[in-house]
Amino acid sequence: MQKEAVVASALSVRFSQQTVLDKIDFTVKQGEVFALLGGNGAGKSTALKTFLGTVPKQSGEAKVLGMSVDKDIDSIRAQIAYLQASLQYEQQVRDYHNALRLFYYPLLFSKDPFTLEKLNNLPEFSTYSASQPSPKDND
């Protein structure tokens, strides 16, 4: 018999006067693949954050690995990981790549010895193995 990994029982969350989760019930057994589907504002992230203990519940029960979110949140956090997708992060990555393309890539093809020396001293553009000292170690 599979153990219960995540349990929501009559779980409710409200922000001010708005009910975000209204007595939701579900159980995810260990080894199961489970998805929360819904449109923007449906409460998917709120449900996950409730199990992480970052959003307080108003009523109901939330358990992770048999432990209560109310009583054992530190033990729960020590055993799980949560990585939230972020549009802001994705935009930062795109901005970084665009900056490289606009400012650094043209320098890589430069024939100017001064520019090449400066680029070779930047750790991001240097190539060295773990057995060799980094360029900064030679200073």
N, C-alpha and C positions, 0 to 999 in steps of 0.2 A: 504494500500500500504506500502510495506517495504521500510525503508530508506536505502540509500547506506552506507555501512560501509567502504568499500575501493574502490577507483577508480583509475585506471591507464589509462591515455589517451595519446597515442603517446609518451609514456615514453621511454627515451633513456638515457643510461649511458655508458660512455667510460672511460677506464683506458689507459692512454697514447694514442696509436694509435688503440687499440683494442676496438671494440664495444661489450659490454657485454649484454646490453639490447637494442634492435633495434625497437623503436616505438611500444612497446607492449600496448595492450588495454585489460582491463578486469574490470568487476564490480562485487563486492561481496556485496550482500544485507545483512542487519542485520538478524541474525538467520540462514543464510546459512552455510553449510560446504563447504570449498573450499580447494583445494590442488594444490600446484605448483609441477609438476612432471618433471623430467629431469635428465640427467646424470650429472656427476661431471663437473663443469664449465659451466653449462647451464644458470646460472644467477638467480637461485632460492634465494639464500641467498642475493645476491645483490639487488634483488627486495624488499625483506623484509627490508633490511637495508636502502633502499631509503625511505621507508615509515616511518622508525624510525628517519630519518634525519641524519644518520651517514655516508651515501654515497651520495654525491651530484649528482643530475641529470643534464644532459646537455640540455635536452629539454623535452617538454611534460608537463603533469600535473599529480600530485600525491596528492590524498586527502584521509583523514581518518576521518570518522564521520562528513563529510561535511566540514572539515577544511583543508586548504592548507598546505602541508608540508613546503612550502616556507615561509609562513607568520605565521603559528600557531603551530610550532613544540613543543614549551613548553606545550601548552594545550593538544596536541596530546599525548605526553609522559606521562602526568599526568593521562591519561585515559586508557592506554594500558600497557600490559606486554609482554616481549619477553624473552624466555629462549632458548638459542641456545644449541643444543646437541653438546657435545664436546668429541671427542675420547680421548683427553688429560685428561679430567675429569674422564672418565670411566677408563682409565689406572691408574690414581691416586687412585681411589677407589679400584681397584684390588690390587694395590701395598700395600695399607693400610691393606686390608684383609689378604694378604699374610704375611705381617709383624706381624699381630696379631697371625696368625696361627703358624708362626715359633718361635716367641719370647715370647708371652704372654700366649698362651693356655697351653704350658707345665708347666708354673709357676702356673697356676690355680690348677693343680693337685699335686702340691708340698706338702710334709708333713713338710717341714722346717718352724718352727714358725716365724723366721725372715722374710722369703719371704712372708708368708701369711699376716703378719702384714703390710708390705709395700704395698701389693696389696690391702688390705682393706682400706688403706689411699688414694688410687688413686680415684678421683671422677668418672672416667670412669668405675671402677669396684665396686664401693660402691653402696649399695642399701639403700636409705633413702627416706622418704616421705617429702612432702613440709612442714608438721607440725613439723618435727624433724630438728634440726640443722645439717648442713653438717659436715663431719669430720673436715674440715678446720676451722669451727667456734669454735671448741673445743680447738684450739691451743692458 
